[in-house]
Amino acid sequence: MSTSNPGSNSLPDDAKGGLFQQLFSMSRPFWMVNIMEMLERLAYYGVRVVIPIYIAQADEIGGLHFSQTDKGIIFLWWALFQSLTPMLSGGFADRYGYKKTIAVSVAIKMLGYILMATQTEFYPFLLGCCTLALGTAIFKPGVQGTMCQSLTHKNSSVGWGTFYMLVNIGGFLGPPLAHFLYGISWPAVFYGCAAIVSLNFLMLFTYKDPSAGGEQKGNPFLVLWKTILNIFNLRLIVFIVIMSGFWLMFMQLFDMLPNFIVDWVDSSKLVHDLHLPDFMLQPNSTRGDQLAQEWMININPGLIILAVVFISWLVSRMRRVHSILIGITIASVGLVFAGFTTSGYLCLMGILIFSVGEMLSSPKMNEYLGVIAPEGKKGLYMGYANIPQGIGWGVGSIFAGHVYENMGDKANLALDYLSKNFSITDVSRTEAMNKLVEVTGMNHVDATNMLWSAYDPYKLWYQFAAIGIVSAVGMYLYSLWVKKYEPREKG
């Protein structure tokens, strides 16, 4: 019976071993690239979790003050560069070696952070974001290809869960890093993250590059041609389409929820009840001290760090597509829960529910593609794994930018209210709420509650959750179709 596909979870229970037995079976390259991914994510999320505020929050001191639509355009191009380039760079990682591609990516990422620190006009800043995205795109297949070559059919599920845990340690540490650095200045955020990602140059000396397998020949044009040719696999294409819907929904936790929290969620009671320390707070002269949005979002990687390895072990004997199906459904429910209220407590509960869904779906997607990837094409298929994120994030960025611009942006809703009720039209976005407070005689809290009641901004989340549910239904139908292939992939 063939054992050529790592990650199959179809073995008998006793053949896989216990959780710790599987962890101790993993090789040095596995652990080294996990640390490298953790450092890269620390830097990446140090920027990613605060960038929606820097780009588009109307009242952010030192921010760029672009529109929500502008933010959507920036995220669209970011998504295209970051998530579609690995489709090409994955094949090059298999051909030229994983460590070489990682080294190139680190240099490009550092340049991207520096451009973002120094450019404040729309197109130069967009160039910086796309440069960072390009470096990230080249980084992923090298790391994930090494992962695929380092894991076996016995430890694949726990291996990818461990990878996801360490990724989220970096993600968890990124927001407090960002909170500290932008206390210095916004440019300090980008310069600090460039310094952190540069540490991966040193990490490349700590392990031997595993063989990619397959043929190590062909000029760059031949590699590119084979990369494009290999994607024309019906099973792969259908999976990409379904998961694109999931990623469209998923990315709103990081693209839209930060602005939604700053605009609408009142966490002052949570801060008071839990006696939260000052370093977690965002001072607010109008609503009282708030839990900083990056710390609210941070409960997502926090829970993943604590639970994902155990959950991955629990579901290691479940069909991967079933785990993905359940995860998409739970994440969709959590996203609506996080945004249907102004309560800080309930918003956090929604993020926790979303995180459970993420743990059941996202690691399994990479594991599934690692299983169906032919030998010598692990890096290539790990590149393909980024295509659903690129499509979902890209389309979702434009869609979400338009939706939030018209349904959720508090400054825009205040401008609309002033125009319709007081015929006041000569106010900027940055002064909209102050003007509304002035003409109504309300305080900021009451004015915010009035806009919430008048415009129902929570309804914007329904359409994104609906896309997630449609993706879950698609995954259910897909699971019925691909079941006939699974006996061939048993270890």
N, C-alpha and C positions, 0 to 999 in steps of 0.2 A: 504494500500500500504506500502511495507516494507521500513524502513529507516535504515537498518542495515549496509549499505555501506557508510561510510563517503566520502565526496568528489564528489558525483554525481553533475554534473552541468546541469541536465536536468529539474530542477525546473523552474517554471515560473519566469520571470524577477523580479516581485515585491516580490517574496517569499524570495529572497536572501538578499535583503537590499542593501543599498549603501556601498561604500568602507569603510567609517569610522565606520559605524554601524557594519560591519563584523569584523573590527579590534578590536573594543571595546568588541566584544563578546568572545574573546579568553581568555583562562584560564591562571592561574599563571604558571602551569607546562610548558605550551607552551612557554611563554616568558623566563622562566629560562633556558630551554634547548636551546633556540635560542641564548641566551647570551653565554652559554657553547660552542655551536658550533662556535660562533664568535671568542671566545678566542682560541679554538683549531685550527681554520683556520688561525688565526693571526700567531700562532707559525708554523703551517704546511707550509703556503706559504712564511713565512720568510725564510724557507729553500728551498722550492720547486722551487721558481722562480729563484734562483741563482745556484742551484745544477748542471744544465747542464754545466755552466761555470766552476764551481769548479772541476767537474769530467774530462772534456775533452777539454776545450779551450787551444789551444797550447801555447798561449802567456800570460796566466793568472799567475801573480806572486803569489806564494804560493798555486797554484792549484795542483791537483793530476796528471794532464797530462796523463790520460788514453786515449785510442783511442776512436773514436766514436762508434766502435763496442763494446768495453768494456762498454761504457755508455749504449748501447742498452741492453746488458746482465743484467746490474744492474737494469735497469728499468723493464725488463721482470720479474725478481724475485720479485721486489718491487710490480709490478702489481698483480702478482699471489697471494702473501701474503695478499695484501691490499684489493683486490677486490673479491677473491674467499672465503677467510675465513669467511666473513659475511654470506655466505650461511649456514655455520654451527653455527656461533655465534648468528645469529638471532633467531634460535630456542631456544638457551640457554637463551637469553634475555627474551623471552616470558615465559620460565619456571621458572627462578630464580629471575627475577626482573630487570628492566632497570637500576636502580641506581647502583646495585651491579656490573653489567657488565661495566658500565661507570667508576667506581672506579678502577677496574682491568686494564682497558685500559689506564687510565692516567698514572699509574705506569709503564706500559710497554713502553709507548711512551717516558717517561722521560729517561728510560734506552737506548732506541734507539738513542735519540739525543746525549746522553753522549758518546755512542760508536762511533757515526759519528764524534764527536769532537776530539776523541783521536786516531782513527785508520786511517792510511794512506796507508796501503797495500791493494791490491784488495779484497781478501777474508774477512779479518776482517772488512773493510769498507762496503762490501756487507752485512755482518752479521748485522751491525748497521742499514743499510737501511731496511732490512727485519724485524728487531725488531720494528722499527718505523712503518712499514707497518702493522705488526700484531696488534700493539696497536690501530692504526687507524681503522683497520677492526673490532675490538671488540667494538670500540666507536660508530660506525655509527648505528648499529641496535638499541642500547639502546636509542639514541637520536631520531632517526626517528620513532621507535616504540612508544615513548612517544608522538611524534607529531601526529601520526595516532590516538591514543587514545584521544587526546585533541581536535581534530577538528571534525566538523560535516559536513553533506552534504551541509549545507548552506554557510560555510566559508572556505571550503577546498582549492579552487583555490587561494584565497587571502592569506590563511594561508601558503601554500607552496611558494607563491611568496614572502611573508614577510620573511620566512625562508631563501630563496635564497638571498634576499637582505642583511640580516644580515650575512650570510655566506660570502658574497662578501665584506662587510665592513671589516671583518677580512682579507680576501684576498687582499683588497686594502691597508690596513695598513701594511701587511706583507713585501712587497718590500721595502718601505722606512725604515722599521725596519732592514731588511737585509742589505740595503745600508749603514746604520749607523754602524751596528755591524761588517760588514766585513771591514769597515774603521779602526776598532780596530785590528781584526785578523779574519781569517776564523773560528778557534775554538770558538770565541766569538759568532758567529752566532748560533751555535748549543747549546751552554750553555744558551744563552739568551732565545732561544725557549723552552728549557726544563723548565726554570723558569716560563715562561708564561703559559704553559700548566698545570703546577702544581696548578695554581689558581682554576682549576675546582674541585679540592678536596673540596675547601670551598663552591663552588656553589652547591654542592650536599646537603648541609644543608638548602637550601633556599626553598625547595618545597617538597610536598609529592608525592611519586612514584605512578603514576596511575596504576590501575589494568590492566593486559594484557588481561584479558578475557580468556575464554576457560579453559581447564583443567590445573591446576597447579600441575601436578604429573608426575612421571616417573623418572627413574634413567638416568644418563648421556648417557648411551648407547642407551636407548629407545628414548631419545630426538634426538640423532644423527640419528637413524634409521628413525624416522618420518621426520626429516629435509630432508634427501635424498629422501625419498619416495614422499614427497609433490611436488618435482620439476617436476615429470613426469606428467605434464599437457601440452597438445599440444599448447594451446593458450599462455601459459607462455613461453614455449620453443621457439616458433616462434618469439615472441616479443624479447626475449633475443638475438637470432641470428641476427635479423635486427638491434637492437640497438648496437650490438657489432661493426658493420661497422661504425656507427656514432661515437662511442668512439675511434675507431682507427684513424679516421680523426681528431676528436676533440682534442685529447691529443697532437697533433703535435704543437699546439699553445704554449704549455708549455715545450715540450721536444726538439723540433727542431728549432722553431722560435727564441729562445734566441741566439743560436749559429749562426743562419743565420743573425740576426741583427748585432751581433758583427763582423761577417766576412764581410758583404756586404752592409748593409744599412748605408747611410751617412745622419745623421740628423743635421749636422753643420748649414745648412741654417735655419732649424726649430729653433734651439737654438738661432741663431742670430735674427731672425725675431720676436720671441716671448719673447726675453729677459728673458729666463728661469733662475731661481736661481741656485746657485752653488750646492745645495744639490741634485738637480735632474740630475747633469751632471756626465759624466765619462770622465775625462781628457784623451786626446789622442794626443800625440806629433806628430803623422804623418798625421792625418786627421782633427785636430782641435777638440775642445770640442764637445762631442756627448751626446745626451740624453741617459742616462743609459738604457740598455735594459729592466731592471726590471720596469722602469717608463713607457716605451713604452707598455709593456705587461699590465701594471697597468691601462691603459685606459679601458681594458676589465671589471674588477670589478667596476671601476669608473662609467661607463655607467649603469651597472647593478644596482648599488646602487640607482641611480637616477630614473631608469625607470621600474624596474622589477615588483614592486607591482602594478603600474598602468597598465602595459601591461598584467599582470596576471588577473587583474580585467576585462580588455577589452575582453580577450579571454575566460573568465570563462563560457560563454555560447556557446563556440565553442566546437565541439567534440575534446577530448584530442588528439586522433590520428591524426586529421587534423592539430592541432597546432604543433605537433611533426614533421609531414611531412613538413610543411612550414619552420619550424625552421632548420631542417637538410639541406634543399636546400639553404637557405640564408647563413648558416654557411659555407657550401662548397664553395660558391662563395667568401665569405669574406676571406677564407684561401688563395685562389689563388691570390686575390687582394693584400693581405699583402706581398706576396713573389715574385711578378712578376717584381719588380723594386727595384732600390737602393735608391729611394727617401724616406726620412723620413716621409714626409707628406702623401704620398700614402700608405706607410706601416701602418701608424696610421689609415687611412681611412679603410683599409682592416680589421684591428682589430675591429673597430667600427661595420662594417657590420657583421663580425663574431659574435660579442656580441649580436646583435639583434636576430640572429638565435639561439644562445644559450638560450636566455630568453624565446623564444617560444617553445623550445624543452626540455631542461634538467629538469626544475621544473615539467613539465607536465608528464615526465616519472615516477617520484616518486609518483605524485598524482594518475596516472593511476594504478600503482601497489597497492597503498593504497586502491583504489576503488575495485579492483577485489580480494583483499585478504579476505579470510573467517575470521569470528570473532575468536579471540584467536590466530591468526597467522599473526598479523600486523608486529611484529618484524621480523618474519621469511621472509615475503615477502619483507620487506625493506632490509633484507640481500640478497635476490635474486636480488634486484635492483642493487647490486654492481657487479653481474656476467658479464653483458655486458661490463662494464668498465674494468673488469679484463681481459676478452678475447681480447677486442679491444686494450687496452693499452699494454698488454703482447705481442700479435702478432705484433702490430704496433711498439713496441720498437725494436724488432729484425729487422723488415723490414726497419724502419726509420734509425736505426743505420747503416745498410748496405748501404742504399740509400745515406745518407748524407756523409758517409765515402768516397764514390766514386764519387758523383755528386756535393756535396755542400761544403765540408770542404776546406776552402781557403788554409790552409797550405798544405794539400795533393795535391790540384790542382797545387800549386806552385812547389811542389816536382816533379810532373809529367811534368810540363812545363820545369823545369830545366833539367830533364833527357832527354826529347825528343829533346829539342832545343840546349842544351849546354853540353849534356853528363855528367852532374854533378849528382852524385848519393850518395855522402857521406855527406849529410846534414840532420840534425834532423828536426822534425816538428816544434820545437820551433824557429828555425833559418831560416826556409824556405823563409819567405817573405823578411827578411833582405838580404839573399843571392840573391834572385831574383832582388831586388832593386839594389844591387851592380853590378850584371853582366849585367843588361839591361841599367843602367844609369838613370832609371826612379825614380820618387818619389813614395811613397807608394800609393797615390791616383791613379796615372796613372797605376801603376802595378796592382792594384785591378781592375780597369776598363778594363785593358787588359785581365785579367783572366776571368772577367765576359763575355766579348765578345767572348773569345775563347771557353769557356766551357758551357755557358748558364745554370748556376746553378738554375735559376728560374724554369726550366722545371721539377725539382723534385717534385714541388707542384701539378702538374697535376694529378699524379697517386693517391694522397691522396684525392683530390677533387672528382675524379672519383668514389672512394669507397664511399664517402659521397652521391653522386648522386644515386648510386646503392641502398644504404640504403633507400634513399627517395622513390625510386620506390617500394622497398619492403614494406615500410610503407603504401604507397597508396594501394597496393594489400591487405595488412593486414587490413586496415580500411574497405575495402569492405567485408572482411570475418567476422570480429567481430561485424559488425553492428547488426547482428541478436541477439547478447547477450545483447545489451544495454537496451532494454526495461525492462529486469529483474533487472537492476541496477539503475533504476530511484528511486529518493527519494520520 
